Amino acid sequence: MKKSISNLLPSLLLLCGTWVGGAAQAVQDLPGGPAVRQLNLAPPVTRIAEEQHFLHWMMLVICTLIFVGVFSVMFYSIWKHRKSQGAKPANFHESVTVEVIWTIVPFIIVILMALPATKVLVAQKDTTNADLTVKVTGYQWKWGYDYINGEGQGLAYVSTLDSSHRQLSDSGKVADAPPDYLLKVDNPLVVPVGKKVRVITTANDVIHSFMVPAFGIKQDAIPGFVRDTWFRADKVGDYYGQCAELCGKEHAYMPIHVKVLSAADYTQWVAGEKKKAAAKADDPNKVWTLTDIVARGEKVYAANCAACHQANGKGAGPIKPLDGSAIVKDEDHAKQIQIVLKGAAGGAMPSWAQLSDTDLAAVVSYTKNAWSNKTGQIVQPAEIVAQRGK
């Protein structure tokens, strides 16, 4: 019954609406993401999402029937008993029977609607007995994932929009954009299929919102607060969402990509990521050469800074340029390091303290030697460590 309602009504609406979208841009459906001419909610891959679909259509059907019934009686009465046909108005004051009926019937309808809705709402907030717990932190404008409990515990990384998609957006030439346009990231959130995943949300700067329609989850990420939600994906695949809270000028470039793997593939992924993490565990006391640290900094800059400051370091609008900046070229590194660590301009320049000491040293060194700066200065990871506590 639930599936028949969820499948039949969208199909009928789609048949009625296809002529409206005849002039739409020739794009492709994205499995696990938005679809062309999509009229229904995203195809569900969790039990909660299926229940939400049922509730959505059940409520719509009930409200539609009430609307049609009430207005049909009203319009029939107006037409049938109009003055031109000699109708005489009835003269009465009250009817206990009618008043009881129009009180009891709506009450019963509301209760019938509230019972299944309450059941789903309570289930949505039951985050107990999770197999895996992931802390999701919203940054301007990317997501940080920390595996707190379960298989993969200890893994942590940042997920950012793929730089090629940002360049495509900046160019304005999106006629041949791929199906995952503005949804492709460098590091997706990876979880096992069939396991209960608890998602703890918070934020580093402003309010964000973690939303994946196929899972039926949407949870605000608020600075200084911890909220949680959960999902259990029933199908292997790639599923997409976006930040659903207006969080600043790069709000449109803050996608979510969740990759659901089989149990065996997930175990293999965890092992691989732990090896990568061990290999990347840089010694903050290591002394780098200028060539090596600038090469690493160029990659860090492209992934995290170029979206605002531009690849050429010239900035844009209120975003200050780094090319030729007195702060960047200053031989006293402390001020630039503090800006990178703590942010500036009331949050317009976000904090990048979540990056490693080596990555921060590398990107600062890169800005001091890129474009026309060419200072020859180098910032070592030990300087970042010293500045973190100030």
N, C-alpha and C positions, 0 to 999 in steps of 0.2 A: 504493500500500500504506500509506504513512504517513498520507495524508489519510483513507483508509477507516477505519483504526484510530482516528484522532483524532475522527472524526465519528460513527462507529457507537456506540462505547461510551458517550459522554456522552448520546446520544439514548436508549439503553436505560436508563441511570440516571435520566434525566429522566422517562421514562414511569413508572418505579417510584416516583419521589419526588414526583410532582405532588400526590398525595393528602395528603402531609405538609404542604405549603405552602398548603393551601386557605384557611387563615385569615390569610394574610399581608396586610400593608397594601397597598392599591391604589396602587402606584407604577408608574412607567414605566421601561423600559430606557433607558440612556444610551449612545448610540453612542460607542464609544471608551472607555467606562467600565463600571461594574458593570451587570449585567442582573438582572432579576427571576428568582428561582429558578435562578440560575447555578450549575451543578454542575461545569462544566469550567473550565479556565484561560481567561483573557481571549482573545478572538479575535486571532490573531497578525497583525501587519502588517509584520514584519521576518523575514528568513530565519532569524535566530538564534531568534526566538520560535517559528517553525514547527518547528525542530529540537528545541527544548525540549519542545514538545507531543508530538512523536514519541517522544522518550526517556521522557517521563512515562508514556505509555500502553504502550510496549514493556516497560518495567520492571514495570509493574503486571500486564501479561499474563503475563510470565515468572514473577513471584513468585506469581501466582494459580495457574498451572499446577503449580508446585512444591508449593504448599500443598495443592492438591487431590490431587495424586499421592501425596505422602507420607502424608497423613492417610487417604486411601482405603486404601492398603496396610496402614497401621497398624490402622485400625478393622476391615478385613476379616480380618486375622490374629487380632485379639483375638476377633472373633465366631466365626470358623471353627474356631479351635483352643482354644476355651474348655474348661475342666475338666469342665463338666457333660456335654459330648459325648464324654468319654473320651479327650481328646487327651493325648498323652504328650510332655513336653518333650524336645527333642533335646539330645544331650550332645556338644558339640564346643567347641573352644577358639578356633581362629582359622581364617580362610580368606584366603589371599593374594589370590585372585581378587577376592573381595568388597572387600577393603581397597583394592586397586588401583582398582576401579571407583568406589567412593565417594570416592576422592581425585581421580581424573582427571576424572570427569564434572562435579563442582562447579567444578573449576579451569577447564574449558572454558567452562562457563556464565558464570563471572565474567569471563573474557577477552572473551567475545562481548558482554557488557554494558559492559565498560570501554572497548572500542575506540571505539564511536560517542560515548560520553560524553566521552572524552578529546578527541576531535576537536572537539566543540562547545565544550568548556571552553577549549581553546587558541584557537579562533576568537573567543570572547567577549573575550579579553584582547588581541587584535591591534588596537591603536588606530593603527597606522601608516597613512600615506597618506590622512589625513582631509581632506575637502573643506572642513569647517567645524569650528572648535574653540570650544567655549563653556565658560567657567568657571562652575560652579554653586556658590554659597556658601550654606550653611544658616545662618539666623538664627533666634532665638526671636522670632516664629514665622512666618517667611516665607522666600522664596528670592530670592537675588540672581543675576542673569544678566549675564555679561560676555562679549562676543563678541571672542575673542582673535585668531583667524585666519580667513581666508576672507571671503566676501562678507558685509558687515555689520560688519567689524572696527571696533572702537571704540565700538560701541553698548553701553550698560550701563543696567540698570534693576532695580527691585525688584518682585517679584510677591507680592501680598498677597490673602488671602481677601476676596471682595466683602463690603463692610460690611453690605449688606442681608441676607446669609445669616447673618452673625453675630448680627444683631438678631433674625432669625427663630429662631435656635437659643436665644438668651437668653429669648425669649418663651415657648418650649415649645410653641407652636402650629404644629406641623409637619405637620398632616394634609394640607395642600394644598401641601406643599413641591415645588419644581420638580425635574425629573429630575437636574439638576446640583447638587442641594443639598449645600452645603459643599465643592463642587469648583470653583465659579466664582471666578475671580480677576480682578484689575484689569488685569494685564499678563501674558499667557501667553508661554511660550517659543515663538518662531516659527522654523521651520526649513524648508528646501526639500525636496521629495519626491525620492527617488532619490539623495540625496547622503549620503556617510558623515559622520556628525556625531560628533566626539569630545567627550565630556563629562568635564571635569576637576572633581572634587568636593573641597570643603574646607568648613570651618565656622568661624564666628566665636566660638562660645560653648561649646556642648555637641555631642555626637555626634548627627548627623541621618543620614537615609538616603534617597537619591534613587531612587525606584522608579516605573517606568511599565510595568505588566504587559503591555500590548499590544506593547511593544518588547522584552520579555524582559530588561529591565535593572533591576538593583538594586545600588547602590553606596553604601557608607557615606561620609558626609562628616564627617571627623574634624578637630577644631581642631589646627592645627600640622602637619598632614599633607596631602599631595596624592595623591589616588587618581584613576583614570580608567576609563572604559568607553566604549562607542560603540553607535550604532544607525544603520540606514539604512531609513527608512520607505518602504514601497512604495506606500502609498495616501495620497491627500490626505484630510485630515479633522482632527477634534479628538480628542485622546487624553488620558486622565486618569490620575493616580496620586496618591500621598500620601507624606508622610514615613513611613518604615517602621521608625523607631527611636524608642522612647519618649523624648521630648526635653523634657518639662515639661508644665505644666498646660494649655497651648494646643496640645498635640500634635495634637489632632483637628481643628485649624483651620489646617493647613499643607498645603494641596493643591498638586498639580502639574497644570498644563494645558499641553499641547504642541500647538500649531497647526501642522499640516503643510500647506504651500502649494505650488502649482505653481511652476516656476522663474520664470515671468514675474511671477506675483503676489508671490513672495518678493522679487524685485528691486524691484518697486514699493513693497512694504512697507519695505524698507531705505531707499529714497530718502525716503519719508515720515517715517520715524523720525529720519533724520539732519537733516531740516529742523526737526522738533520739538525735537531736541536742541540745534540751533543757536539756536533761538528761546528755549529755556530756559536757555541758558548765561548766567546772571546775572553781572553784574560784582560781585564781593564788596565793592568800594569804593562801590557805589551806596548812597545814603542814602534810606531808605524813610520814608514817612509812617506814622503809627500806624495809620490806617484801612486802608491797603493791606496792610501786613505782617500785621496781625491777621486780615484776610480770608483771606490765603494760609495763615496758620498754622492756621486753623480746618479747612481741607482736609487739611493735613498731620496734624493731631491725629486727625481722623476716620479716616484711612487707617492710622495707625501706633500711636496711643496709646489710643484709646477702648476697644479690646478689653479692656485691663487696668484702666485708670484710670476707665473708664465715661464716657459722653458728658457726664454732669453733673459730672465731676471728683471724685466722692466716693470713688473706689476701691472695693475689695471685699476682705474678709478681710485677708490680709497685705499687699495692695496699698495703699500709702499714698495718702490723698487729696491732690489738688492744690488743690482749693478750700479756701482758708484756710491753706494751707501757709506756714510761716514762711520756708522756703527760697525758695519761689516769689515771695513778696512782698518779699523782701529787696532792698534797693537795690543791694547788691553782687551782680552777676550771675554772678560767676565760679563760685561753688559749684554753682549749678544747671546752668550750661553744662558743667562738668566731669562732672557726673552723667550728663547727656545724651550726652556724648562717650564716656565710659569705662564707664558702667553703675554699678551699686551693689548692695548687699545680696547679695554673693557670686554675682552673675549673675541674681538674681531680677528686677532692673531691667537689661535688656540694653543694650549700647552701641548708639548710633544714629549712629556716626561715618560710616556709609556714605551718609547723607543729605547733600545739598549744604549749603554754608554758609548760603545764603539760606533753605533749608527749615528748618534748625535754628534760625536766628534768628527765623524766623516762628513756629514752634511754641512757642518759649520766650516770645516776646512775647504770643502768644495766651493762654498759661496765666497770664501776669501780669495779663491784662485781662479774662479770661472769668469767668463765674459771679459770685461775690461779691468777687473779688479787686480788680478795678477800680483798679489801681495807677497807671495812666497811664504806666507805664514802657515803654520800647521798647529792644529789643536789635537792633543792626545787624549785618549779616553780617561786618563787619570785626572785631567782638568775637569771633565764632566762630573766625575765622582766627587771631587772636592767642592763643586758648586751646588750639588744636589741638596746639601744640608743647609744652605744659606738662605 
